[in-house]
């Protein structure tokens, strides 16, 4: 909710601090710098400390600096706070996705897609609730941040009290009676490999397209199409609703060749994102296209790309691979909002979208075509789990 609510406030923050369009574009996605910085260190934390308490650390950092943003005094202080909120989110997200991959290794992508659905709930509710609070509390942009910051600390307390360590710090099922085992002896030792580099470049391009849209989309609707705040929030919230496709997309990713699931999702999100900035002028059409961008660009792509990153390394390096996935997706995206704003100021919205929604996805398509799906971990039947054959007279 917090992440998708903040861009709704950016036009008012820009007016309050007299920021330029480019500056407002930067703060709209600056948290991704923190996610890029925090992902890899979070992977190392997970190799050394309890995942349950790594999540607590991340939520506390995120919530504290959300609250501090209400006392920002200009572009640089707000930028700093947004970066540190991103570090907190990277820590908690990396820990959560590592837990899911360890505990549900047979249905890893389905569970990652399920987690993405909950992100979608927040992304759908956040813009609408944030704007509702903003409009009914004297249109002070600080008030919604207070609500969301304190909500984070409340959730943190619930997590401490009720999250079982049997789940959070699960190390894997080593029983000889397990029906399936994870085959990974064909994977290289260490973290880096050709597959990991390709999937990380793909992840960078996906993140750049996604966050250029999220960060500047409300400004596009308000200034270019003339939508009012409520209509703008409704259209933006469709991104979160699209994330509900994470469950069927995760199921397909576990059952089919993930390489082609990712390929199709990139192509559909590319067409939808470009059309959003060039052809659609009505709220209903914008909402539908944003639903497709959220459904295929996040709901489908995020869990499948994240799972492919995890499957490109052995289980011993799972935490670091998860951290790398977060850094690849969010780190370079810090430039997305500002760069897209720069393109718009020089080329207009439609031509600027050629770079973010045509060039970047094409690079992603090349990467997934070069990806060697045979060099990923896979489930195989465990012979020890099957009953032995007996011969009777």
C-alpha positions in Angstrom: 0.0 0.0 0.0 2.7 2.4 1.0 4.7 2.1 -2.3 1.8 2.5 -4.6 0.2 5.3 -2.5 3.2 7.5 -2.5 3.2 8.4 -6.3 -0.4 9.7 -5.8 1.0 12.3 -3.4 3.9 13.2 -5.6 2.1 16.0 -7.6 1.1 17.7 -4.3 4.6 17.2 -2.8 6.1 18.7 -6.0 3.8 21.7 -5.5 4.6 22.0 -1.8 8.4 22.0 -2.3 8.4 23.7 -5.7 10.1 20.8 -7.4 10.7 20.4 -11.1 9.0 17.6 -13.1 12.3 15.7 -13.2 12.9 16.0 -9.4 9.3 14.7 -8.8 10.0 11.8 -11.1 13.1 10.9 -9.2 11.4 10.9 -5.7 8.6 8.8 -7.1 11.0 5.9 -7.7 13.9 6.7 -5.5 13.0 4.0 -3.0 14.3 1.5 -5.7 17.8 2.8 -5.1 17.5 1.5 -1.6 16.1 -1.8 -2.8 19.0 -2.1 -5.1 21.5 -1.3 -2.3 19.7 -3.5 0.2 19.0 -6.7 -1.7 22.5 -8.2 -1.8 23.4 -7.4 1.8 20.1 -8.8 2.8 21.1 -12.1 1.2 24.2 -12.3 3.4 22.1 -11.4 6.5 19.9 -14.4 5.7 22.9 -16.8 5.6 23.8 -15.7 9.2 20.7 -14.7 11.1 17.2 -15.8 11.7 14.9 -14.9 8.8 12.1 -14.0 11.1 14.2 -11.2 12.7 15.6 -10.1 9.4 12.0 -9.4 8.4 11.4 -7.4 11.6 14.5 -5.3 10.9 13.3 -4.5 7.3 9.8 -3.5 8.4 11.1 -1.3 11.2 13.4 0.5 8.8 10.7 0.9 6.2 8.1 2.2 8.6 10.4 4.6 10.5 11.6 6.4 7.4 8.0 6.6 6.0 7.2 8.6 9.2 10.4 10.7 8.8 9.3 11.7 5.3 6.5 13.8 6.9 9.2 16.0 8.3 11.3 16.3 5.1 12.3 19.9 4.3 13.1 19.5 0.6 14.1 17.4 -2.3 17.3 16.0 -0.8 15.9 15.1 2.6 12.9 13.4 1.0 15.2 11.6 -1.4 17.3 10.3 1.5 14.3 9.0 3.4 12.8 7.3 0.3 16.2 5.5 -0.3 16.3 4.2 3.2 12.7 3.0 3.1 13.8 1.0 0.0 16.6 -0.6 2.0 14.1 -1.7 4.6 11.8 -3.1 2.0 14.6 -5.0 0.3 15.6 -6.6 3.5 12.1 -7.8 4.4 11.1 -8.8 0.9 14.3 -10.8 0.3 13.7 -12.7 3.6 10.1 -13.4 2.8 10.8 -14.7 -0.7 13.7 -16.9 0.6 11.3 -18.4 3.2 8.8 -19.3 0.5 11.4 -20.9 -1.8 12.7 -23.0 1.1 9.4 -24.1 2.6 7.4 -24.6 -0.6 10.2 -25.7 -3.0 7.8 -28.0 -5.0 5.4 -25.2 -5.7 7.9 -22.3 -5.4 6.5 -20.1 -8.3 2.9 -20.6 -7.2 3.8 -19.4 -3.7 5.8 -16.5 -5.0 2.8 -15.6 -7.2 0.5 -15.9 -4.2 2.7 -13.5 -2.3 2.5 -11.2 -5.3 -1.3 -11.4 -5.0 -1.1 -9.9 -1.5 1.2 -7.2 -2.9 -1.6 -6.7 -5.5 -4.2 -6.2 -2.7 -2.0 -3.5 -1.2 -1.4 -1.9 -4.6 -5.1 -1.8 -5.3 -6.1 -0.5 -1.9 -3.2 1.8 -1.3 -3.8 4.5 -3.9 -7.6 4.6 -3.2 -7.2 4.7 0.6 -4.2 7.1 0.4 -6.2 9.6 -1.7 -9.3 9.1 0.5 -7.3 10.0 3.6 -5.6 12.9 1.7 -8.9 14.4 0.6 -10.6 14.1 4.0 -7.9 15.5 6.2 -7.5 18.9 4.7 -5.4 17.8 1.7 -2.2 17.5 3.7 0.1 15.0 2.0 1.8 14.2 5.3 -1.3 12.6 6.9 -1.5 9.4 4.8 2.2 8.8 5.5 1.5 8.9 9.2 -1.3 6.3 8.8 0.9 3.9 6.7 4.0 4.3 8.9 2.3 3.4 12.1 0.4 0.6 10.3 3.8 -0.9 9.5 4.9 -1.1 13.1 1.5 -2.7 14.0 2.1 -5.4 11.4 5.6 -5.9 12.8 4.2 -6.7 16.2 1.8 -9.2 14.7 4.7 -10.9 12.9 6.8 -11.2 16.0 4.0 -12.7 18.0 2.5 -15.2 15.4 5.0 -16.1 12.7 6.3 -19.6 13.6 10.0 -20.2 13.3 9.2 -23.7 11.9 8.2 -21.8 8.8 10.5 -18.8 8.8 13.7 -20.6 9.5 13.0 -23.9 7.7 16.2 -25.4 6.2 14.8 -28.0 3.8 13.4 -31.5 3.9 16.3 -34.0 3.9 14.2 -37.0 4.6 14.9 -40.1 2.5 11.2 -40.7 2.4 10.4 -37.4 0.5 8.5 -38.1 -2.7 10.6 -35.5 -4.7 14.2 -34.3 -4.3 15.8 -31.2 -5.8 18.3 -32.0 -8.5 21.0 -29.4 -8.6 24.3 -31.3 -9.2 24.4 -30.0 -12.8 24.5 -26.4 -11.5 27.8 -24.5 -11.1 29.3 -23.9 -7.7 29.0 -20.3 -6.6 26.5 -17.7 -7.4 27.4 -16.2 -10.8 26.7 -18.1 -14.0 25.7 -17.3 -17.6 22.0 -18.0 -16.8 22.1 -15.8 -13.7 23.6 -12.9 -15.7 21.0 -13.2 -18.4 18.0 -13.4 -16.0 19.4 -10.4 -14.1 19.7 -8.2 -17.2 16.1 -9.2 -18.1 15.1 -8.3 -14.5 16.7 -4.9 -14.8 14.8 -4.1 -18.0 11.5 -5.3 -16.5 12.0 -3.2 -13.4 12.9 -0.1 -15.5 9.7 -0.4 -17.6 7.5 -1.1 -14.5 8.8 1.7 -12.4 8.9 4.3 -15.1 5.2 3.6 -15.5 4.3 3.5 -11.8 6.3 6.6 -10.9 5.0 9.0 -13.6 1.7 7.4 -14.5 -0.4 9.6 -12.1 1.3 12.7 -13.4 0.5 11.6 -17.0 -3.2 11.1 -16.2 -3.5 14.4 -14.3 -1.5 16.7 -16.6 -1.9 15.1 -20.0 -5.3 13.5 -20.0 -6.9 15.8 -17.4 -8.2 13.1 -15.0 -9.3 14.1 -11.5 -7.6 12.7 -8.4 -10.2 10.0 -7.7 -10.2 8.7 -11.4 -6.4 8.8 -11.4 -6.2 6.8 -8.2 -8.7 4.3 -9.6 -6.7 3.8 -12.8 -3.5 3.4 -10.9 -5.0 0.9 -8.6 -5.7 -1.5 -11.5 -2.0 -2.2 -11.5 -2.5 -3.9 -8.1 -5.6 -5.7 -9.2 -3.6 -7.1 -12.1 -1.2 -8.7 -9.7 -3.9 -11.2 -8.8 -2.8 -13.0 -12.0 0.2 -14.1 -9.9 -1.6 -17.3 -8.7 -2.4 -18.7 -12.2 0.9 -17.4 -13.5 2.8 -19.1 -10.7 0.9 -22.3 -11.2 1.8 -22.3 -14.9 5.4 -21.5 -14.1 5.6 -24.6 -12.0 3.9 -26.8 -14.6 5.2 -25.5 -17.9 8.6 -24.3 -19.3 9.1 -21.1 -17.4 11.2 -19.7 -20.2 8.1 -19.4 -22.5 5.8 -18.2 -19.8 8.2 -15.3 -19.3 8.5 -14.7 -23.0 4.7 -14.3 -23.5 4.3 -12.1 -20.4 7.0 -9.7 -21.6 5.4 -9.4 -25.1 1.9 -8.7 -23.6 3.2 -6.2 -21.1 5.2 -4.4 -23.8 2.1 -3.9 -26.1 -0.1 -2.8 -23.1 2.4 -0.3 -21.7 3.1 1.3 -25.1 -0.6 1.6 -25.9 -1.3 3.2 -22.5 0.8 6.2 -23.3 -0.1 6.5 -27.0 -3.6 5.4 -27.8 -5.8 5.2 -24.7 -7.6 8.5 -23.7 -10.6 7.2 -21.7 -10.6 6.1 -18.0 -12.0 2.7 -18.8 -9.4 1.9 -21.4 -6.6 3.2 -19.2 -7.8 1.1 -16.3 -7.9 -2.0 -18.5 -4.4 -1.4 -19.9 -3.0 -0.8 -16.4 -4.6 -4.1 -15.3 -2.7 -5.9 -18.1 0.5 -4.1 -17.2 0.1 -5.2 -13.6 -1.1 -8.7 -14.5 1.7 -9.6 -16.9 4.4 -7.1 -16.0 4.2 -7.9 -12.3 1.7 -10.7 -11.6 3.3 -13.0 -14.1 6.8 -11.8 -14.7 7.9 -11.0 -11.1 7.3 -14.5 -9.6 8.6 -16.4 -12.6 11.7 -14.3 -13.0 12.4 -14.4 -9.3 11.9 -18.2 -9.3 14.2 -18.6 -12.4 16.9 -16.6 -10.5 16.6 -18.9 -7.5 16.6 -22.0 -9.7 19.8 -20.8 -11.4 21.9 -21.5 -8.2 22.2 -24.3 -5.7 20.1 -24.2 -2.5 23.1 -23.1 -0.5 23.2 -19.8 -2.3 19.4 -19.2 -2.3 19.5 -16.2 0.0 22.1 -14.4 -2.1 20.3 -15.2 -5.3 17.1 -13.8 -3.8 19.0 -10.7 -2.8 20.4 -10.4 -6.4 16.9 -10.7 -7.8 15.7 -7.8 -5.7 18.8 -5.7 -6.6 18.4 -6.4 -10.3 14.7 -5.6 -10.3 14.7 -2.5 -8.2 18.2 -1.0 -8.3 18.5 0.4 -11.9 14.8 1.3 -11.7 15.8 4.2 -9.5 16.5 6.1 -12.7 13.2 5.1 -14.3 11.0 8.0 -13.1 13.6 10.7 -13.6 14.7 9.4 -17.0 11.2 9.0 -18.2 10.4 12.5 -17.0 13.5 13.7 -19.0 12.3 11.9 -22.1 8.8 13.3 -21.7 10.2 16.9 -21.4 12.1 16.5 -24.6 10.0 14.1 -26.7 6.5 14.0 -25.2 4.7 11.1 -23.5 4.2 8.9 -26.5 7.7 9.0 -27.9 9.2 8.7 -24.4 7.3 5.4 -24.0 9.1 4.0 -27.0 12.3 3.7 -24.9 10.6 2.4 -21.7 8.0 0.1 -23.3 9.6 -1.0 -26.6 13.4 -0.9 -26.3 13.6 -2.3 -22.7 11.2 -5.2 -23.3 13.0 -6.1 -26.5 16.3 -6.5 -24.6 14.4 -8.7 -22.1 13.1 -10.9 -24.9 16.6 -11.5 -26.3 17.8 -12.4 -22.8 15.1 -15.0 -22.2 15.7 -16.6 -25.7 19.4 -17.0 -24.8 18.5 -18.5 -21.3 19.4 -22.2 -21.0 16.4 -23.7 -19.2 18.2 -27.1 -19.0 20.7 -25.6 -16.5 18.2 -24.9 -13.8 17.3 -26.9 -10.7 14.4 -29.3 -11.1 12.4 -31.8 -9.1 12.9 -35.5 -9.6 11.3 -38.6 -8.2 13.1 -39.9 -5.1 13.6 -43.7 -5.6 14.0 -44.3 -1.9 10.4 -43.0 -1.4 8.9 -45.7 -3.6 7.8 -49.1 -2.1 10.2 -51.9 -3.0 8.9 -54.5 -5.5 8.2 -58.0 -4.1 7.8 -61.2 -5.9 5.1 -63.7 -4.8 4.6 -67.3 -5.9 
